[in-house]
Amino acid sequence: MGLLARLRKEWFIIGIVLVILSAKLQPGVGVKGGPLKPEITIAYVAVSLIFFNSGLSLKTEELTSALLHVRLHLFVQTFTLVFFPLAVWLLLQVLVLTDIDQWLLRGLQTVSCMPPPVSSAVILTKAVGGNEAAAIFNSAFGSFLGIVVTPLLLLLFLGSSSSVPFSSIFSQLFMTVVVPLILGQVCRGFLRDFLERRKPPFGAISSAVLLMIIYTTFCDTFSNPSIELDPSSLLLVVLIIFSIQISFLLLTFMISTRSSSGFSPSDTVAIMFCSTHKSLTLGIPMLKIVFEGYEHLSLISVPLLIYHPAQILLGSLLVPTIRNWMTSRHKPIKPSNLQPV
């Protein structure tokens, strides 16, 4: 793959680096009250646009075929929204005794509370040849479920900024998340044929808006000279994130391949990716709402910004190995060469 093709493919990761550098150079542009007016353009317009876009792109009409696979859906949603946050919370009880930055540790907890992503788990499941319908269902259902469950988990494990009451948090979530998502689904009903024919770049649109949110988040950080990011803490958090991902991929693989589980190899692939992947597209806007006013919001966001490319990188590296495993499981048993006596 040529350099230009590689840059086009990885434009979002490069964009994250560039917007963080831009925020470092000119933090005054994106701070609250600055020229961009993020308290309006980001908190309401950008977040609403992301979820309207998600509503337009979610192919809920394709989910009926996967609807009845209840055991698989229950496993994925329980793992990602119950087991994952509890396991990370237990891990943090040990890590809090170390010198790792406490705000980065809180960021690890926020990662654990996020729903599965709309796209990456589906893309990787399809690349391997797994149960794509189940991956689509759990990504879509997890997104809807995450609207309610994720803010509750964040408030349960981390609390909220004292300046924002719970009623305000949920009213803003309703207006900027639920309403745009429903409107997007309604519009999709009228525009389905057009959307299928033209195939608008939904992912690129959401990613571009997301870069704006990340930019303003880091503008707030860099405009506050009292906040510093410890490089050693950052490196340790990267290692912890990869360790969590590998451990949970192995755990879901071991559980779903047991003979008593009742899951097929293609189910296992969907379970592995949907249970361990976390949504950056839904996560960053939710953090922006729930932790509005937190001066350390950007530090809390850092682990999620790391987790997103890490899950795609690790998943992509595992695609050939998992595909080979699936092929071996689907090979027909060769008849014996022994002749009857």
Phi, psi and omega per residue, in radians:
M1 nan 2.248 -3.123
G2 -1.236 2.911 -3.096
L3 -1.073 -0.768 -3.111
L4 -1.109 -0.731 3.119
A5 -1.131 -0.687 3.110
R6 -1.129 -0.717 3.120
L7 -1.124 -0.690 3.126
R8 -1.140 -0.692 -3.109
K9 -1.207 -0.657 -3.056
E10 -1.809 0.458 -3.029
W11 -1.065 -0.576 -3.091
F12 -1.220 -0.752 3.114
I13 -1.100 -0.753 3.093
I14 -1.095 -0.688 3.119
G15 -1.063 -0.696 3.109
I16 -1.033 -0.806 3.134
V17 -1.074 -0.773 -3.088
L18 -1.158 -0.720 -3.114
V19 -1.230 -0.565 3.088
I20 -1.188 -0.710 3.090
L21 -1.131 -0.709 3.113
S22 -1.101 -0.705 3.111
A23 -1.126 -0.604 3.113
K24 -1.173 -0.704 -3.091
L25 -1.318 -0.711 -3.100
Q26 -2.320 1.206 -3.088
P27 -1.169 -0.411 -3.082
G28 -1.168 -0.362 -3.083
V29 -1.215 -0.696 -3.018
G30 -1.835 0.134 3.137
V31 -1.346 2.837 3.118
K32 -1.039 2.215 -3.094
G33 1.572 -0.092 -3.140
G34 -1.393 -3.044 -3.088
P35 -0.986 -0.595 -3.112
L36 -1.355 -0.282 -3.104
K37 0.872 1.003 -3.055
P38 -1.094 -0.400 3.119
E39 -1.103 -0.295 3.085
I40 -2.001 -0.963 -3.039
T41 -1.130 -0.614 -3.117
I42 -1.620 -0.939 -3.037
A43 -1.031 -0.574 -3.087
Y44 -1.995 -0.983 -3.025
V45 -1.182 -0.917 -3.057
A46 -1.149 -0.797 -3.133
V47 -1.103 -0.776 3.130
S48 -1.078 -0.679 -3.137
L49 -1.113 -0.717 3.129
I50 -1.053 -0.799 -3.069
F51 -1.360 -0.520 3.008
F52 -1.124 -0.744 3.106
N53 -1.081 -0.707 3.098
S54 -1.115 -0.721 3.114
G55 -1.093 -0.685 3.112
L56 -1.164 -0.618 -2.995
S57 -1.572 -0.360 -3.099
L58 -1.240 2.048 -3.100
K59 -1.527 1.229 -3.085
T60 -1.121 -0.376 3.124
E61 -1.212 -0.277 -3.136
E62 -1.593 -0.015 -2.987
L63 -1.528 -0.208 -3.043
T64 -1.075 -0.614 -3.122
S65 -1.146 -0.459 -3.107
A66 -1.722 -0.104 -2.977
L67 -1.047 -0.635 -3.000
L68 -1.471 -0.066 3.135
H69 -1.455 1.128 -2.949
V70 -1.110 -0.711 -3.083
R71 -1.077 -0.706 3.129
L72 -1.135 -0.807 -3.118
H73 -1.111 -0.710 -3.141
L74 -1.114 -0.710 3.126
F75 -1.094 -0.866 -3.083
V76 -1.080 -0.871 -3.069
Q77 -1.196 -0.627 3.104
T78 -1.185 -0.733 -3.131
F79 -1.112 -0.854 -3.001
T80 -1.343 -0.522 -3.056
L81 -1.933 -0.065 3.086
V82 -2.167 -1.073 -3.087
F83 -1.123 -0.803 -3.092
F84 -0.996 -0.935 3.139
P85 -1.078 -0.675 -3.131
L86 -1.186 -0.718 3.131
A87 -1.107 -0.750 3.124
V88 -1.182 -0.666 3.105
W89 -1.058 -0.731 3.098
L90 -1.139 -0.718 3.099
L91 -1.066 -0.692 -3.107
L92 -1.195 -0.410 3.087
Q93 -1.129 -0.442 3.070
V94 -1.547 -0.791 -3.069
L95 -1.140 -0.452 -3.131
V96 -1.145 -0.323 3.113
L97 -1.418 -0.150 3.140
T98 -1.603 -3.067 -3.134
D99 -1.611 0.156 -3.134
I100 -1.152 2.429 -3.129
D101 -0.892 2.207 -3.061
Q102 -1.105 -0.527 -3.128
W103 -1.287 -0.571 3.046
L104 -1.196 -0.636 3.083
L105 -1.130 -0.699 3.075
R106 -1.121 -0.579 3.076
G107 -1.112 -0.629 3.068
L108 -1.082 -0.668 3.111
Q109 -1.163 -0.662 3.112
T110 -1.123 -0.655 3.093
V111 -0.999 -0.779 -3.076
S112 -1.120 -0.422 -3.090
C113 -1.506 -0.128 -3.043
M114 -1.343 2.626 3.058
P115 -1.335 2.965 3.072
P116 -1.146 2.685 -3.110
P117 -1.315 2.787 -3.127
V118 -1.318 -0.520 -2.954
S119 -2.055 -0.894 -2.898
S120 -1.072 -0.713 3.138
A121 -1.119 -0.668 3.131
V122 -1.179 -0.784 -3.119
I123 -1.054 -0.797 -3.114
L124 -1.219 -0.676 3.101
T125 -1.075 -0.747 3.127
K126 -1.159 -0.684 -3.123
A127 -1.087 -0.597 -3.131
V128 -1.441 -0.456 -3.063
G129 1.689 0.463 -3.133
G130 -1.461 -2.936 -3.105
N131 -1.336 1.541 -3.053
E132 -1.151 -0.668 -3.131
A133 -1.064 -0.729 3.121
A134 -1.171 -0.660 3.118
A135 -1.137 -0.737 3.113
I136 -1.094 -0.796 -3.123
F137 -1.048 -0.854 -3.069
N138 -1.215 -0.558 3.064
S139 -1.171 -0.785 -3.132
A140 -1.223 -0.847 -3.122
F141 -1.109 -0.704 3.105
G142 -1.097 -0.610 3.100
S143 -1.126 -0.802 3.115
F144 -1.134 -0.775 -3.137
L145 -1.114 -0.668 -3.114
G146 -1.112 -0.444 3.119
I147 -1.007 -0.653 -3.138
V148 -1.661 -0.834 -2.989
V149 -1.244 -0.760 -3.077
T150 -1.049 -0.853 3.087
P151 -1.042 -0.651 3.117
L152 -1.134 -0.733 3.109
L153 -1.130 -0.734 3.125
L154 -1.067 -0.770 3.138
L155 -1.198 -0.618 3.141
L156 -1.165 -0.824 -3.053
F157 -1.484 -0.548 -2.989
L158 -2.115 -0.293 -3.018
G159 1.312 -2.997 -3.138
S160 -2.323 3.029 3.064
S161 -1.208 2.393 -3.033
S162 -1.111 -0.361 -3.084
S163 -1.387 -0.186 -3.093
V164 -2.073 1.960 3.129
P165 -1.235 2.713 -3.112
F166 -0.981 -0.723 -3.102
S167 -1.060 -0.657 3.125
S168 -1.197 -0.689 3.132
I169 -1.055 -0.857 -3.056
F170 -1.312 -0.510 3.065
S171 -1.203 -0.673 3.092
Q172 -1.197 -0.691 3.072
L173 -1.044 -0.720 -3.128
F174 -1.125 -0.797 -3.063
M175 -1.292 -0.595 -3.054
T176 -1.768 -0.192 -3.123
V177 -2.066 -1.053 -3.037
V178 -1.158 -0.910 -3.087
V179 -1.050 -0.871 3.115
P180 -1.068 -0.641 3.141
L181 -1.113 -0.789 3.122
I182 -1.134 -0.762 3.113
L183 -1.044 -0.701 3.111
G184 -1.077 -0.733 3.120
Q185 -1.157 -0.695 3.113
V186 -1.108 -0.809 3.122
C187 -1.087 -0.636 3.128
R188 -1.072 -0.635 3.124
G189 -1.031 -0.628 -3.136
F190 -1.488 -0.492 -3.006
L191 -1.898 0.217 -3.004
R192 -0.939 -0.859 -3.099
D193 -1.089 -0.738 3.129
F194 -1.117 -0.759 -3.115
L195 -1.160 -0.665 3.125
E196 -1.192 -0.592 -3.108
R197 -1.338 -0.788 -3.057
R198 -1.549 -0.427 3.135
K199 0.835 1.181 3.123
P200 -1.052 2.631 -3.114
P201 -1.359 1.251 -3.081
F202 -0.997 -0.770 -3.105
G203 -1.081 -0.752 -3.125
A204 -1.156 -0.652 3.138
I205 -1.128 -0.853 3.131
S206 -1.078 -0.708 -3.123
S207 -1.130 -0.699 3.134
A208 -1.133 -0.736 3.103
V209 -1.154 -0.663 3.130
L210 -1.076 -0.640 3.103
L211 -1.081 -0.626 3.080
M212 -1.111 -0.737 -3.139
I213 -1.129 -0.772 3.124
I214 -1.089 -0.713 3.134
Y215 -1.030 -0.877 -3.098
T216 -1.191 -0.567 3.104
T217 -1.083 -0.768 -3.131
F218 -1.357 -0.418 3.013
C219 -1.063 -0.728 3.097
D220 -1.061 -0.697 -3.126
T221 -1.153 -0.898 -3.037
F222 -1.264 -0.286 3.063
S223 -1.437 -0.145 3.108
N224 -1.868 1.778 -3.041
P225 -1.176 -0.241 -3.098
S226 -1.380 -0.196 -3.097
I227 -1.713 2.181 3.116
E228 -2.299 2.504 3.122
L229 -1.758 2.107 -3.118
D230 -1.399 2.068 -3.087
P231 -1.032 -0.689 -3.121
S232 -1.165 -0.658 3.082
S233 -1.119 -0.708 -3.134
L234 -1.095 -0.770 3.139
L235 -1.093 -0.747 3.130
L236 -1.120 -0.673 3.129
V237 -1.134 -0.695 3.083
V238 -1.029 -0.813 3.135
L239 -1.109 -0.703 3.124
I240 -1.113 -0.733 -3.130
I241 -1.088 -0.804 3.112
F242 -1.123 -0.656 3.122
S243 -1.127 -0.733 3.117
I244 -1.091 -0.813 -3.105
Q245 -1.085 -0.821 -3.126
I246 -1.118 -0.757 -3.132
S247 -1.081 -0.780 -3.091
F248 -1.293 -0.567 3.035
L249 -1.089 -0.771 3.113
L250 -1.144 -0.725 -3.115
L251 -1.108 -0.826 3.133
T252 -1.144 -0.607 3.100
F253 -1.126 -0.811 -3.104
M254 -1.113 -0.742 -3.102
I255 -1.200 -0.793 -3.033
S256 -1.362 -0.212 3.114
T257 -1.753 0.026 3.054
R258 -1.136 2.500 -3.082
S259 -1.055 -0.493 -3.110
S260 -1.447 -0.123 -3.052
S261 -1.275 -0.571 -3.130
G262 1.416 0.129 -3.134
F263 -1.640 2.483 3.077
S264 -1.454 2.906 3.082
P265 -0.982 -0.680 3.132
S266 -1.185 -0.570 3.049
D267 -1.133 -0.726 -3.121
T268 -1.009 -0.727 -3.141
V269 -1.077 -0.822 3.126
A270 -1.089 -0.710 -3.140
I271 -1.101 -0.798 -3.102
M272 -1.028 -0.838 -3.068
F273 -1.351 -0.723 -3.093
C274 -1.244 -0.541 -3.099
S275 -1.365 -0.482 -3.016
T276 -1.857 -0.249 -3.136
H277 -1.519 2.565 -3.125
K278 -2.209 2.568 -3.022
S279 -1.532 2.087 3.016
L280 -1.393 -0.670 -3.083
T281 -1.068 -0.706 3.115
L282 -1.507 -0.530 -3.020
G283 -1.217 -0.850 -3.090
I284 -1.062 -0.822 3.096
P285 -1.052 -0.670 3.134
M286 -1.146 -0.722 3.086
L287 -1.067 -0.689 -3.134
K288 -1.067 -0.621 -3.133
I289 -1.389 -0.900 -3.045
V290 -1.166 -0.636 -3.090
F291 -1.888 0.518 3.063
E292 -0.984 2.203 3.140
G293 1.712 -0.204 3.097
Y294 -1.257 2.153 3.110
E295 -1.250 -0.340 -3.136
H296 -1.758 0.346 -3.101
L297 -0.979 -0.732 -3.093
S298 -1.161 -0.637 3.105
L299 -1.172 -0.650 3.082
I300 -1.133 -0.550 -3.107
S301 -1.347 -0.386 -3.019
V302 -0.980 -0.863 -3.139
P303 -1.022 -0.609 3.097
L304 -1.187 -0.648 3.094
L305 -1.159 -0.510 3.091
I306 -1.399 -0.733 -3.054
Y307 -1.056 -0.671 -3.076
H308 -1.045 -1.004 3.119
P309 -1.174 -0.524 -3.136
A310 -1.117 -0.733 -3.121
Q311 -1.189 -0.612 3.115
I312 -1.235 -0.756 3.127
L313 -1.082 -0.882 -3.108
L314 -1.124 -0.749 3.125
G315 -1.079 -0.751 -3.141
S316 -1.111 -0.679 3.125
L317 -1.162 -0.534 -3.084
L318 -1.497 -0.235 -3.066
V319 -0.931 -0.897 -3.127
P320 -1.065 -0.705 -3.118
T321 -1.133 -0.803 -3.122
I322 -1.193 -0.644 3.112
R323 -1.101 -0.725 3.107
N324 -1.108 -0.698 3.109
W325 -1.094 -0.771 3.124
M326 -1.095 -0.726 3.131
T327 -1.062 -0.756 -3.135
S328 -1.145 -0.573 3.140
R329 -1.297 -0.453 -3.100
H330 -1.665 -0.015 -3.132
K331 -1.156 2.333 3.096
P332 -1.186 2.537 3.140
I333 -1.301 2.181 -3.119
K334 -1.264 2.393 3.116
P335 -1.153 2.632 -3.108
S336 -1.202 2.538 3.113
N337 -1.434 -0.135 -3.113
L338 -1.199 2.316 3.111
Q339 -1.622 2.503 3.105
P340 -1.142 2.478 -3.121
V341 -1.351 nan nan
